[in-house]
């Protein structure tokens, strides 16, 4: 699998899984040995933990959820992506009632793609800063 194909796997995940909530795509793109090295302490770091983050935290809280990929780099089997997850805060987000405001979470993640599937993930994001701003408003 070449670098461009690995980038396409990550693009597909962002579009079909994060934006659209497509479970079949999620299962097709996740390796059974998947580990999320950035899972919050005390939460599952496997594929189901990743699915739950999108399906039970972000998607219910953000209508019109979209992922915009700004940059992607690939080295060996790892794809680094800088992106923004945007939407309108129309549902409860980690205990914060809907505000109706548009929000944007900036993300940089690294995904180890092997055989067309997500094997490992590391990431940083600005969710905590977004939550702080929502609480202050």
C-alpha positions in Angstrom: 0.0 0.0 0.0 1.5 3.4 -1.0 1.4 6.7 0.8 -1.5 8.1 -1.1 -3.6 5.0 -0.5 -2.9 5.3 3.3 -4.0 8.9 3.2 -7.2 7.9 1.4 -8.0 5.4 4.2 -7.8 8.2 6.7 -9.9 10.5 4.5 -12.5 7.8 4.2 -12.6 7.3 8.0 -13.1 11.0 8.6 -15.9 11.3 6.0 -17.7 8.0 6.5 -17.2 7.3 10.2 -16.8 10.7 11.9 -19.1 12.7 9.7 -21.7 10.1 8.6 -21.6 7.6 11.5 -21.3 4.7 9.1 -20.8 1.5 11.3 -20.1 -0.7 8.3 -17.3 1.6 7.2 -16.0 1.7 10.7 -15.8 -2.0 10.9 -14.1 -2.2 7.5 -11.4 0.3 8.5 -10.6 -0.9 12.0 -8.1 -3.6 12.7 -9.1 -6.1 15.4 -5.8 -5.2 17.2 -6.5 -1.4 17.2 -5.2 0.6 20.1 -6.0 4.3 20.7 -3.0 5.6 22.6 -4.8 8.9 23.2 -7.9 7.5 24.9 -8.8 9.4 28.0 -7.7 7.7 31.2 -10.3 5.3 32.4 -11.9 4.8 29.0 -11.6 2.0 26.6 -8.6 2.3 24.2 -9.9 -0.2 21.6 -12.0 0.2 18.5 -15.3 0.3 20.4 -13.9 3.1 22.6 -13.2 5.1 19.4 -16.6 4.4 18.0 -18.3 5.5 21.3 -16.4 8.8 21.2 -18.0 9.7 17.9 -21.4 8.1 18.3 -22.2 8.9 22.0 -20.2 12.2 22.6 -19.6 14.2 19.4 -22.4 13.2 17.0 -25.3 13.7 19.4 -23.9 17.1 20.6 -23.0 18.6 17.2 -25.5 19.0 14.3 -24.1 19.6 10.8 -20.8 17.8 12.0 -18.1 18.1 9.4 -14.5 17.3 9.2 -12.2 19.5 7.2 -8.7 18.1 6.4 -6.1 20.8 6.1 -2.9 18.8 5.8 -1.8 15.2 5.5 1.7 13.7 5.6 2.6 10.1 5.4 5.8 8.4 6.4 6.2 4.6 6.3 2.8 3.3 7.6 1.8 6.4 9.6 -0.4 9.2 8.4 -0.4 12.5 10.2 -3.5 14.7 9.6 -4.3 18.3 10.7 -8.0 18.8 10.6 -11.0 20.6 12.1 -14.2 19.0 13.4 -17.0 21.6 13.2 -20.7 21.7 14.0 -23.4 23.5 15.8 -23.7 22.8 19.5 -27.3 21.6 19.6 -27.0 18.7 22.1 -25.3 18.1 25.5 -21.5 18.0 25.1 -19.7 16.4 28.1 -22.2 17.9 30.5 -22.6 21.3 28.8 -26.2 21.9 27.6 -26.7 23.0 24.0 -25.8 26.6 23.3 -26.6 26.7 19.6 -23.1 28.1 18.9 -20.9 27.0 16.1 -17.8 25.3 17.4 -14.6 24.1 15.9 -12.2 21.5 17.4 -8.7 21.5 16.0 -7.1 18.1 15.8 -3.7 16.7 14.9 -3.6 12.9 14.8 -1.3 10.2 13.7 -2.8 6.9 12.5 -0.8 3.7 11.9 -2.5 2.3 8.8 -1.6 -1.3 8.0 -3.3 -3.4 5.3 -5.8 -0.6 4.7 -7.0 -0.5 8.4 -6.4 1.6 11.5 -3.9 -0.3 13.7 -2.9 2.6 16.1 -3.9 6.2 16.8 -2.3 9.1 18.7 -3.8 12.5 18.8 -4.1 15.9 20.3 -7.1 18.3 20.1 -8.5 21.5 21.4 -11.7 20.0 22.8 -10.8 21.1 26.4 -10.4 24.8 25.2 -13.7 24.6 23.4 -15.4 23.3 26.5 -13.9 26.0 28.6 -15.2 28.6 26.2 -18.7 27.1 26.1 -18.8 27.2 30.0 -17.7 30.8 30.0 -20.3 32.0 27.6 
